[in-house]
Amino acid sequence: MLVVMQAGATETQVERVIDKLVMMGFTVHRSTGVTHTVLGGVGPQEQFDPREFEALDGVKECHPIVSPYKLANKSFRPQGTEITVRGVRIGGPEVVVMAGPCSIENRDQIELSAEIVAKAGAKGIRGGAFKPRSSPYSFQGLGEEGLKMIRAAADRQGLFVVSEVMEKSQIGVMCEYSDVLQVGARNMQNFNLLRELGTIRKPILLKRGIAATIEELLLSAEYIMSGGNYDVILCERGIRTFETATRNTFDVSAIPVLHGLTHLPVAADPSHGVGKRNLVAPMARAAVAAGTDMLLIEVHHDPDHALSDGAQSLFPEQFVELMEQLRGIAKAVGRGL
């Protein structure tokens, strides 16, 4: 259920409503907007009369939430959620670009990557230190040493770091070096991992599973948010369909659909969405036009010799050209980049 307090409601009035919700068996999540405080109650499914709460001092209105996701629901924060990472606002008026290689391969490679993407205008660098690969014989990443490398490279270029966490035991070391923890498509429904990420205070980039519906993505976000971590960024990265012309089917329509359902920022990863270098730029342009808040782009200084995902990684000059195109599209839809 959702209780919206009146503008100017006192803390005593808010606490009285919280006490009543707790007494009825609800877990209470508080969201404070510019003018109103919203209390989200998660718990009992039995019927209750909203008038019980609307009669309390300071309460503007009360509504039951019928969707299975309560905290990710747009009504919980109708003003939207902005997440600030090292001074960069995600979910604000500007489209944020994070770019870099699929994997951190060595110090020289990640230093050069950071220089390339920062010079082109990206605000964050992506790079995997722990790599979930389909084959056990493929490059699995450099682990903590790779995280140290990307952190140092990012700091030199004024970038924030995004890297993937694969299991609960990695969360501690990831929090030490990464600004945003990415949950990959394979782990979107790893509920034990999601619950643990709900207990930390680092933004989480949650990628849509390869066969997940939009509702399932939102329910996975709910796992994180129910633990108290509301800084979740949803990422469309392509889903598996019967189509074989691309690596996945990049669902551009998911971007505006999610904006209509949730207050959370929405990201797009066209590199994984299509898996082919020549298709990444068109899909990135489409994502910005569709309203994405953030883009993840794979860029490598020598894609033909990349240890992972070289076929979908842009050459540096292609990334520079794409950034110029994206600035024009962002301006056309009333945003910056």
N, C-alpha and C positions, 0 to 999 in steps of 0.2 A: 504494500500500500504506500501511498504518497501523501504526506501532509505538507502543505505549503503555508508557511507563516506569513502574516501580514508584514508589509514594509514597516520597519521600526519596532517590530516585536522585541520585547526585552528578553534578556538571557533567562530570567526567572520563568517567563512564559514558555520559552523553548524547552527548558529543563522539565517543566511540568508535563509537556506533551511527550517528551522522551520517556519520562518515568511511567506514563500510562501505556506507551507502546511496549516497554520492557515488561510491565506487569501482565500484559496480554500475551507475552511469549515471543514478541518480535525482537530480532536483532536490528539495531538502529544504525543507519549510515547517514551522516550529516553532510549537506552540501550548502555552502554559503555563497550566494550570488551577490550582485551589485546592490540589489534592493530587497531580495527575499532569501530567507533560509528555507531549504527544502529538507524534510526528513523522510528518508526511505526506510520503510519497515519490511524486513524480510523474515518470513516465518510461517505462522499459522495460515492454513488454507481455508478454514471455516469462514462462513459469512459473518460480517460485522456491519454495523450501521455507521456510515461515515459521519452522520450527524452527531455521534458521540464525541468526535474530535472537533467538528466545526463549531460546537457549542463552547469549546474552551477559549479562554481569553488569548488573543494574539493569533488565532488560527484563521487563515483566509479561506482555505478549501481543503478537502480531503478526497482522494480518489483511489479506488482499488486499481492495481496494475495487473492486467490479465495476461500479459505476455510472460513467458517463462524466464526471461532475463529482466531483472528488476533494476539493477544498478547501471547496467549498460544502456538501459532504455532512455530515449531522448528526454522523456518527461522528468527524469531525475535531475538533469542539468540542461534545461531548455536553452540556456545562453551558450551552450557548447563548452568543451574542455580545451584549454590551451596548456601545453606542456612546455616548460622552459628548460632547455639543456644548454648549459654554458652560455647563457644569454641569447640563445636562438629560440624563437617561439614557433612551436609546431602546433598547427591548428589555428594559427592567426591569419593575418591578411596576406602573408607571403608564402609561396610554395618553397619548401625546403628540399634541397637536393643532397643526398648522401651518395658518394660514389667511391669506387675503389675495386681492387681485385677480389675474386671469389675467395682465395686463400692467401694468407701471409706466407710467403715462400722463403724470404731471407731479408736481411736488414736493408740492403741496397734497393731491393724491389719495393718495399713498403715506403721507404723514404722518398723514392722517386714518384710513387703513386700519390702520396700525400701532396707533394709539390704540384703535380699535374692537376689534381682535382681542385685544390685550393685556388690555384691561379685562374682556373676556368669559372670559379664562382660557387663551388659546392661548399656547404657549411659543415658537412660531416664526412668521415671516411669509414667505409665498410671493409671488413676483412675477417675471414674466419681463422681462428686458432685451433678450434676443435671442429673437424669436418665430418658430418655424417655422410658417408659415401655408400652408394649402392653395392659396390664391390669391396670386399675386405682387403683387396690388394692395391686399391687406389690410395693416393696421398691422403693421410688422415689429419694433417695439420701439425703445427709446431708446439701446441699447448701453451703453457705459461710463458715460455720464451718468446713466442709469437705475439702474445699480448703485450709484453714489455716493449717489443719493437714498435707495434702500432701506436701505443700510448706515447712513446717518445716522438715518433714521426708526427702524430697529430698535434702534440703540444708545440712543436716547432712551427707548424703552419696555422695554428689557431683553429683547429678543427675538433669537433666532438667525435667520439668513437662508438661504433655499433659493431657488436660481434655476437656470435650465436652461442647460447648455452644449451647443452644437450642433456644434462642430468643434474640432480640436486647437489651432488658432490662438487660440481664446478661453480656453483653460485658465488661462493666466497671469493675465489680468485677472479672471477669475472667482474664482481663489484669493485675490486681494487683497481682495475685497469680500464673497464668499459663504462661509458656514460649511459648507453642504452643496451639492454640485454635483449637479444633477438631469440624468439622461439620459432624454430623452423617448421615447415609444413608437416614433417613427419611427427613432430611432437605437439601439434595443436591440441590433441586429445590425450596428452600425457598428464592426467589430472593430478597426480602426485607432484609433478614438477610445477604445474600451474598453481597449486595450493601454496607451495613453498615460495613462489615468486610473489604471491600476495602478501607475504610478511615483510618484504624488503621495501625500500623507498628509492628504487631506481625505475625509470621508465622502461616499459616492456613493449617491444615490437612483436606483435603476435601475427604470424603468417597463417593465411587460410590453408587448410589441408587440401591435399590433391583431389579429394573427392567429397569435400565438406560443403554443406549448404551454408547460406548466410546465417541462418538461425543457429546452426552448430558453431559457427565462428563466434557469434555473440555470446553463446552459452559458455564457450571456453574463456572469453574475456570475463564473464561473470565469475568464474572460478577465481581468477586473480583479484578482481575487485572485491569479492566477498571477504577476502583476507585483509582489506583496508588499503590496498594499493590501487588508486584510481587512475594512475598515469599509464594508460594502455593505448597503444597505437595499433589499429587494425591494418593489416596489409593484404591486398589482393595480389596474388602472385601466379595466377593461372590455375585452372583445374583440369583434371583428366577427363577427356571425352572420347568419343569414337574417332575424332579427327586426328589424322597422323601427319598433316602437312607442317605442324608446329610441335614443339616439345610438349606444350600444354595449350589449352585454350584460354587466352587472357580475357577475363570477364570484365570488360570496361564498365558494363552496366552496374556492376556491384558497387562502384564508387558512389554514384548518386543514390542508389538504393540504401546503402549504409548511412549516408548522410541524412536520409529521411527517417531512419530507425534509431540512430544512436547519437549521443553527444560526443563520442570519442573521435579523435582525429583519424583520418583514413590515408593510408599510404599505398603506393603502387610499385610493383617490382616487374617491369616489363622484360627485364633480362631473363628471369626464370620463366616469365609468362609465355615467351615464344621460343627461347633457346637458340635463336639464329640472329647473328649480328645485324644483318640487313633489315630485320624487322623490329629491332629494339627502338630505334628513333621514332618511327611512325606510331608505335604503341605508347611511347613516352609522351609524344605530342597529344595523342588522344586522351591520355590520362589527365593531363593538365587541363585540357578543354572540358573534361567530365567533372572536374572539381577536386582532384586529389590534393591533399595537404602536403604530401611529401613523396619524393621519388627516390627509389634505390636503383642505381645504374652500375653495372659492372664495367670497369675500365682497367685495362692492363697495358703496360708499355710495350709488351711483346706477346700479344694473345696467342700467336702460333706456337709459342713454347711455354704457355701457362701450364701449371701443374693441375689445374681444374677449371672447367667451364670456359676454356679459351674461345670456343666457337660462338659464344654469346657475349663476349667481352668486346667493348668498343676500343678502337685505337685512340690514342690521345687526341689527335686532330679531329676525329669524328665526335668526340665528346665536347670539344670546344665549339664545334659548329652546332651541335644539338643544343647546348646551353643558350646560344644566341637565338635559336629558333624558339625555345621555350620561353624566353623573356618576352618575345612578341605575343605569344599565345596567352601567357599569364596576364599581360596588360589588357588583351582583348576581352578577357573574362573578369576584369576588375581586380586583379591581384598583382603582386610583385613577385620577383624571383632574384 
